[in-house]
Amino acid sequence: MAFVRERQIYTSTRKGEEMKEVEIYLMTEGKMKYYGSHRSRKRVALTCPKQANLNDKRSRVYFDRLANTNFGIGDFHESLTYTDKHLPIDIAEGEANMNRYIARIRPIYEKAGIPFRYIWLTSYYTDSDDIPVRMHHHILLPGGVDRDLLEDMWRAKSPKRGKLGEKLGAVNCDRIQPDGNGISALCAYLARQPKEGRMRRWHASIGLKKPTVTEPDDDRYDLRDLKKMVEDNADRPDVAFWEKNYPGWTLQDDREYAYTVANSEISGASLRVKLRKLTERELASRYDERIKRRKKQLVKRLVKNLRRLSRQKYKMRR
């Protein structure tokens, strides 16, 4: 027995940045045995994949969701590099430098009264080829503190206790500027960075908000609906369809990140759609457009009725 399952994952719930993903996929008896039935509508936290290896597709998707859930407008993205003198000889040394850096900047946030959270990763290979590049790191941090102070903490270990060592390299701290896709473009860039076997590729602080997922709905769509959605949205997603089925939401602005169609002989067809909540201005604009369309329809109907009455009067006079 096969049926279609729909699942909604809420990735960002901050005012003005509300986003969610909708997954629609084919379920078989084999998948049911593996995943279970789970027909409740209760929201639960999405679990992290066992491997935080960004070469793994599931881990990349979860990385994007976790980053969008916890970071947005006003937060920071830092790129940390090395000089020739301080370039690490292996991944372990580079990650040790990052652990020291996090220990140094944590008090800055505690002093400012800002909850400290982070996601960081090490870049060592390009994603397209196995050509080594200079090791560097990326980290997502909360905003609200002095960026110059954060950049100054990127230093080597000092032989003197309580002192800072030499600068390890250049640091570039930018404010995150989400677009209609949240920070998915930034996440896609970061996810393309690491490629180092099966080592743990990205690290996250304890206590991050997890994306919340509504338990699957197995009654909303059937096999015919899934087939039609895949065919109608294969080349270009039908924005009107998704706005009708999910009122108050629309596709994210960049279709590259907003819509994914997969059709496998083993697992069957599946869709993953990224939606953002319409702003009050957009809702008002759509409401005004509906009112205008309704007025035009009423005027056309009135004109049609008047013409019909006019023809009837003309026939009666004859």
PyMOL commands that set and color helices and strands:
alter all, ss='L'
color gray80, all
select helices_A, chain A and resi 29-35+57-70+91-112+147-152+184-191+223-232+239-245+255-258+280-317
alter helices_A, ss='H'
color red, helices_A
select strands_A, chain A and resi 3-12+19-27+43-45+76-80+119-125+132-141+155-157+164-167+171-175+202-204+212-217+249-251+259-264+268-277
alter strands_A, ss='S'
color yellow, strands_A
deselect
rebuild
show_as cartoon
